[in-house]
């Protein structure tokens, strides 16, 4: 599997190579600690890292691959769900409606109509038979994430193409499950709230049950979203040693920034939708591609924050300083 790390290494001196080698081999236990590290220093290093690692260009690359793998991912999710229910496409279509919270309406309409057309012309047997091809195509986006996170951590990827792709497929399936559960929690909260207002005669009790159900639904949905970020940061890069973190500063900032940026993009399109005027019938596709760019950018920004915190921790002497047994990349 090719990696951009050798390109990055040409501008790293021996000390920097050593620091990033320690980051890859000796991850720190707590990314929230800031002993010897100021927020200003971390912010400055993160911004410089975004520029040095060409994160904005990598985000555009991720946006394209996410768009390319979108419909295979939806078909894959519907097929997996179809193993348990024949009405899987209708169920998943209901779940996808909740993406309207973050995806602009015009782009989501295009996604839902295409998904409906695809599932309408495919029997459950055909979808199940094509599950392997769908998973393989859906993993393209995760493969791109693997390469970009390797660049963020200055890692020389030692995995073979098939091993890296197999790990990408596994992560794809796990993320499909977590995102589906995230949407299902929102659906479940609304379902219980609707039932309470419809069947419970006591108004105060109905309101209490409805509010509680929605709060629980949103809380569980946020937890599954955080789990998606944690799994991506844990499994995607070819770290020499891995340490599990439920929630990291990068994940917290990445999730928050992604939600704010998605909402801001929706507001912008509501008042100043120039994409349809500029691109015509392709406007919805361009909007969807732009939203995927935002998604990829915030994912990489979170990873960059985590990597810079770990690098700063190594330099501050927080992380263990024992020799590493793995090279980061061949010398340029």
C-alpha positions in Angstrom: 0.0 0.0 0.0 1.4 3.3 -1.0 1.9 6.1 1.5 2.5 9.8 1.4 4.8 9.6 4.5 8.1 9.4 2.6 7.1 12.8 1.0 6.4 14.2 4.5 9.7 12.8 5.8 11.8 14.9 3.4 11.1 18.0 5.5 11.5 16.4 8.9 14.8 16.7 10.7 16.2 13.9 12.9 14.6 15.2 16.1 11.2 15.5 14.4 11.5 12.0 13.0 12.3 10.7 16.4 9.3 12.5 18.0 6.8 11.1 15.4 8.4 7.6 15.8 7.6 7.8 19.5 4.1 9.0 18.8 3.5 5.9 16.6 5.1 3.4 19.0 4.3 4.8 22.4 0.8 6.5 22.5 0.1 8.4 25.7 -2.5 7.3 28.1 -4.5 10.5 28.5 -4.8 13.0 25.6 -6.5 15.5 27.9 -3.4 16.1 29.9 -1.7 19.4 29.2 1.4 19.2 31.4 4.0 21.4 29.8 1.7 22.2 26.9 -0.3 25.4 26.5 -3.5 25.5 24.5 -1.9 28.3 22.4 1.1 26.1 21.5 -1.2 23.2 20.6 -3.4 25.5 18.4 -0.3 26.9 16.7 1.2 23.5 16.1 -2.1 22.2 14.8 -2.5 25.0 12.3 1.0 24.5 11.1 0.4 20.8 10.9 -2.8 21.4 8.8 -0.7 23.3 6.3 2.4 21.1 6.3 0.3 17.9 5.9 -1.9 19.4 3.2 -5.0 18.6 5.2 -7.3 20.8 3.0 -6.2 18.9 -0.1 -6.6 15.6 1.7 -10.1 16.6 2.7 -11.0 17.3 -0.9 -9.7 13.8 -1.7 -11.8 12.3 1.1 -14.9 14.2 -0.1 -14.6 12.6 -3.6 -14.1 9.1 -2.2 -17.0 9.5 0.3 -19.3 10.5 -2.5 -18.0 7.6 -4.6 -18.7 5.1 -1.8 -22.0 6.6 -0.6 -24.5 4.5 -2.5 -22.6 1.2 -2.1 -22.6 2.0 1.6 -26.3 2.5 1.7 -27.0 -0.6 -0.4 -24.6 -2.5 2.0 -26.5 -1.3 5.0 -29.8 -2.1 3.5 -28.6 -5.6 2.5 -27.3 -6.3 6.0 -30.6 -5.1 7.6 -32.4 -7.2 4.9 -31.0 -10.4 6.4 -33.4 -9.7 9.3 -36.3 -7.9 7.7 -37.7 -8.0 4.2 -38.8 -4.4 4.4 -35.2 -3.3 5.0 -35.1 -0.6 2.3 -38.2 1.0 3.7 -36.9 0.9 7.3 -33.5 2.3 6.3 -35.2 5.0 4.2 -37.0 6.1 7.4 -33.7 6.2 9.2 -32.0 8.2 6.5 -34.6 10.9 6.9 -32.8 11.9 10.1 -29.7 12.9 8.1 -31.7 16.0 7.3 -30.4 17.3 10.6 -26.9 17.7 9.0 -27.2 17.2 5.2 -28.7 20.1 3.2 -32.3 19.2 2.1 -31.6 19.4 -1.7 -28.7 17.0 -1.4 -30.5 14.6 0.9 -33.5 14.5 -1.6 -31.1 13.4 -4.3 -29.6 10.7 -2.1 -33.0 9.3 -1.0 -34.4 9.3 -4.5 -31.4 7.5 -5.9 -31.4 5.0 -3.0 -35.1 4.3 -3.6 -34.6 3.8 -7.3 -31.7 1.4 -6.7 -33.5 -0.7 -4.1 -36.8 -0.7 -6.1 -35.0 -2.4 -9.1 -33.2 -4.9 -6.9 -34.7 -7.9 -5.2 -33.5 -8.8 -1.7 -31.7 -11.8 -3.2 -29.8 -9.6 -5.7 -28.8 -7.1 -3.1 -27.6 -9.9 -0.7 -25.7 -11.5 -3.6 -24.0 -8.2 -4.4 -23.2 -7.5 -0.7 -19.5 -8.4 -1.2 -19.1 -6.0 -4.1 -21.0 -3.3 -2.2 -18.8 -3.6 0.9 -15.7 -3.5 -1.3 -16.9 -0.4 -3.0 -18.0 1.2 0.2 -14.6 0.6 1.8 -13.0 3.0 -0.7 -13.7 5.9 1.5 -12.2 4.3 4.6 -9.1 3.3 2.5 -8.7 7.0 1.8 -9.1 7.8 5.5 -6.3 5.3 6.2 -3.9 7.0 3.9 -4.7 10.5 5.1 -4.4 9.6 8.8 -1.1 7.9 8.0 0.0 11.3 6.6 -1.2 13.1 9.7 0.9 10.9 12.0 3.8 10.8 9.6 3.6 7.0 9.4 5.1 4.8 6.8 2.3 2.3 6.1 3.7 -1.3 6.3 0.4 -3.0 5.5 0.0 -4.8 2.2 -2.7 -3.7 -0.1 -5.0 -6.6 0.7 -4.4 -6.4 4.5 -5.1 -2.6 4.5 -8.3 -3.2 2.4 -9.4 -6.0 4.6 -9.1 -3.7 7.7 -10.9 -1.0 5.7 -13.8 -3.4 5.0 -14.0 -4.4 8.7 -14.0 -0.7 9.8 -16.6 0.1 7.1 -19.0 -2.6 8.4 -18.5 -1.4 12.0 -19.1 2.2 11.1 -22.2 1.3 9.1 -23.5 -0.4 12.2 -22.7 2.5 14.5 -24.1 5.2 12.2 -27.2 3.1 11.7 -27.6 2.8 15.4 -27.1 6.5 15.7 -30.0 7.2 13.4 -32.1 4.4 15.0 -31.7 6.1 18.4 -33.1 9.3 17.0 -36.0 7.3 15.4 -36.6 5.4 18.6 -36.8 8.6 20.7 -39.3 10.2 18.3 -41.3 7.0 18.1 -41.7 6.8 21.9 -42.5 10.5 22.1 -45.2 10.2 19.4 -46.6 7.1 21.1 -46.7 8.9 24.5 -48.6 11.9 23.1 -51.0 9.7 21.2 -51.8 7.0 23.8 -51.2 8.5 27.2 -54.2 10.4 28.5 -52.4 12.4 31.2 -50.8 15.4 29.4 -48.1 16.0 31.9 -47.0 12.3 31.9 -47.1 12.3 28.1 -44.9 15.4 27.9 -42.5 14.0 30.5 -42.2 10.6 28.6 -41.8 12.4 25.3 -39.1 14.8 26.5 -37.2 12.0 28.3 -37.4 9.7 25.2 -36.0 12.4 23.0 -33.2 13.3 25.4 -32.3 9.6 25.7 -32.4 9.3 21.9 -30.2 12.3 21.3 -27.8 11.2 24.1 -27.4 7.7 22.7 -27.0 9.1 19.2 -24.2 11.4 20.3 -22.5 8.5 22.0 -22.6 6.4 18.8 -21.3 9.4 16.9 -18.4 9.7 19.4 -17.8 6.0 19.0 -17.5 6.3 15.3 -14.8 9.0 15.6 -13.0 6.9 18.3 -13.1 3.7 16.1 -11.8 5.7 13.1 -8.9 7.2 15.0 -8.1 3.9 16.6 -8.3 1.5 13.6 -7.6 3.5 10.5 -3.9 4.6 10.8 -1.2 2.0 10.8 0.0 2.8 14.3 2.8 0.6 15.7 1.0 0.5 19.0 -2.6 1.4 19.7 -4.3 2.8 22.8 -8.1 3.0 23.0 -9.6 6.4 23.9 -13.4 6.7 24.3 -13.3 10.5 23.7 -10.3 12.6 22.8 -9.8 16.4 22.4 -9.6 15.9 18.6 -12.8 13.9 18.5 -14.7 16.3 20.7 -13.5 19.3 18.7 -14.0 17.5 15.4 -17.6 16.4 16.2 -18.5 19.9 17.5 -17.0 21.7 14.5 -18.6 19.2 12.1 -22.1 19.8 13.6 -21.6 23.6 13.6 -20.2 23.7 10.1 -23.0 21.4 8.8 -25.6 23.7 10.4 -23.9 26.8 9.1 -23.8 25.3 5.6 -27.5 24.5 5.8 -28.3 28.1 6.8 -26.1 29.5 4.0 -27.9 27.3 1.5 -31.3 28.4 2.8 -30.6 32.1 2.3 -27.9 32.1 -0.4 -28.1 29.0 -2.5 -26.0 29.9 -5.5 -25.0 26.3 -6.2 -28.2 25.6 -8.2 -27.8 28.8 -10.2 -24.1 28.1 -10.9 -24.2 24.4 -11.6 -27.8 23.8 -12.7 -29.0 20.3 -12.4 -25.6 19.3 -10.8 -26.2 21.7 -7.9 -27.4 19.0 -5.6 -24.4 16.8 -6.3 -22.0 19.7 -5.8 -23.7 20.5 -2.5 -23.4 16.9 -1.4 -19.7 16.9 -2.4 -19.1 20.1 -0.5 -20.7 18.6 2.6 -18.5 15.5 2.3 -15.5 17.9 2.1 -16.6 19.5 5.3 -17.0 16.1 6.9 -13.6 14.9 5.8 -12.0 18.2 6.9 -13.4 18.0 10.4 -12.4 14.3 10.7 -8.8 15.2 9.8 -8.7 18.3 11.9 -9.6 16.2 15.0 -6.8 13.7 14.1 -4.3 16.5 13.6 -5.2 17.9 17.1 -4.7 14.5 18.6 -1.4 13.9 16.8 0.0 17.3 17.8 -1.0 16.7 21.5 0.9 13.4 21.4 3.9 15.0 19.7 4.0 17.8 22.3 3.6 15.2 25.1 6.7 13.3 23.8 8.7 16.5 23.6 7.6 17.4 27.1 8.8 14.1 28.4 5.3 12.8 29.3 5.4 9.8 27.0 7.9 7.0 27.6 11.2 7.6 25.9 12.4 4.1 25.4 14.0 3.3 22.0 11.6 2.2 19.2 12.0 -1.0 17.2 10.2 0.3 14.1 11.3 2.9 11.6 8.8 5.6 10.7 9.8 5.6 7.0 12.8 5.0 4.8 15.2 7.9 4.9 14.7 10.3 2.1 
